[in-house]
Amino acid sequence: MRALFDRFYKLRLWAQALIVTAFAVASADLLTLFFYAIFFSDRLALDIVLTAIITVLVAYPTSYVFLSKTATVARLAAELDKAATTDFLTGLRNRRDFMQAAQDEIDRTDGSAGAVLFVDIDHFKQINDQFGHAEGDRVLVLVAEAIRASVRETDIAARVGGEEFAIFMPGADLPTARRVSERIWLNCRLVARGTDRGGITTTVSIGLSLHRVSQSLDDLLKEADSLLYKAKKAGRDRVVHTLPHEVVA
């Protein structure tokens, strides 16, 4: 039954109203047929026709208005849901949705849940200061596109801060996470070609941490953040990761 209603709401509004009207006409005529066959059989045919006409005149505009309001409410609810889970500038998930999705992955996994990448655009403040915030926003959008093009379909990519992005890779081992992080690193270097100004560089620093059995999400993120700091301290424009058995202090 739910699948039937889902298919109904995917139809165009006029088609939905038409179906409701047809149902109303059929119901009204059946009732007319029942009562008039008993009490007024001599007027049955005429009254069935009149009932159908009256029902169409009342049901179609009423159902159209009602369904249009329902469709508007459904659209607004979808927009609010998207706004609550999406970063408005880049279209990636926002921090809140990332945290929830990553926690869900950890909760449903008994062993290692995968890997986390923290990605930070190097010297982003200089881009804003030298070229303006509009160009800085364009860089953020282009970097987000580079990340989206680099990760797997199952990966959870988000913008979690001003120029900082995070990716949770469910079920990823170190070689897989390294391949993805290196794609991100390379594709982000190419982002500068899509900007309107010369002289912009778009390198990124990446901290890669593998989730360990029974490790909390907070500890995993702190570890990835510590590795990101090491990447920046080592000169930026690089990926720093743990070994499978290593714990970052």
Buried (B, 14 or more C-beta within 10 A) or exposed (E): EEEEEEEEEEEEBEEBBBBBBBEBBEEBBEEBBEEBEEEEEEEBEEBBEEBBEEBBEEBBEBBBEEBBEEBEEEEEEEEEEEEEBBBEEBEBBBBEBBBBBBBBBBEEBEEBBBBBBBBBBBBBEEBBEEBEEEBBEBBBBBBBBBBBEBBBEEBBBBBBEEBBBBBBBBBBEBEBBBEBBBBBBEBBBEBBEBBEEEEBBBBBBBBBBBBBEEBEBEBBBEBBBBBBBBBBEEEBBBBBBBEEEEEBE
